[in-house]
């Protein structure tokens, strides 16, 4: 069994953290992956999404058996308050067994685990009777327009057409996640007419119909009572309201933004249609100019917790560390919401290294956990393809 020493593994993770992929510029990291995979003689390529933004794709095996895809995102969130960091956020500094840096948990460590597992298996010369794919995406952390555009590119270009099993290395720690909610993100934009605040009758206050909409929307939200036994209820949140330019003017424009976490029992398309109807009703009754703008539409992802794929991952992890890895679901989202559109019957598990410091200053991953996960991923791949 070929296994890099932990110092080399840790060094590879540090190289990924050094690559600044905050809100874009993922090509630099994709090139690092491309160079490393070529060193290990693994078929790979860059998939262009936008200028300076590339997905990374690699594959091993043949077309004679099942297909397993591994997935993760290359981008990270903003660095945050630099003064609050113990160490520079792109330094990948190690202290007391933890590597610190933006993306250390979410999810440069997950990317490194998948890449190292494939490179070490390639060095072993194992024979995969089937196909193992790695899909590294841009734009997962984007919260507004073009969210998950990297995952969309893979779907549009057909990379998922033959995939029935997907393992996403987002940070779950010592838990195996078999389900997560979908999401809908939208803006309600209101158009008015500017005027001096001393003569408001000469204008039209764009905030007024937005308030009416907000009240009707709250009534609608209260009707969303259906519940999923794993994911719970729909969770709608008004996350941002903006309007007006100065205190002595009637606002000519205003907007309200909503982020909603969704479940299969109330399909996303149904919610979108019903919110659009609320907008139309307000416009018809009050002669207002509200506009619905869909910013994101991600479907929920659920795999039966008793499915063989879930059991394989849970059992493989438990064999390595000799303790229980509980099954979980969560309200957040992953690229899987986009990737499963290629095959709604796809079995999906989210399982990767990381801590509860994702998106925070002083984000870190425990290096012992990181190295455990490389070994676990190698064993998952071997068991999935029945490699002796």
Secondary structure, 3 states (H helix, E strand, C coil): CCCCCHHHHHHHHHHHHHCCCECCCCHHHHHHHHHHHHHCCCEEEEEEEECCEEEEEEEEECCCCCEEEEEEECCECCCCCHHHCCCCCCCCCEECCEEECCCCCCCHHHHHHHHHHHHHHHHHCCCCCCEEEEEEECCCCCCCCCCCHHHHHHHHCCCCCCCCEEEECCCCCCEEEEEECEEEEEEEEEECECEEHHHHHHCECHHHHHHHHHHHHHHHHCCCCCEECCCEECEEEEEEEEECCCCCEECCEEEEEEEEEECCCCCHHHHHHHHHHHHHHHHHHHCCCEEEEEEEEECCEECCCCCHHHHHHHHHHHHHHCCCCEEEEECCCCCHHHHHHHCCCCEEEECCCCCCCCCCCCCEEEHHHHHHHHHHHHHHHHHHCCCC
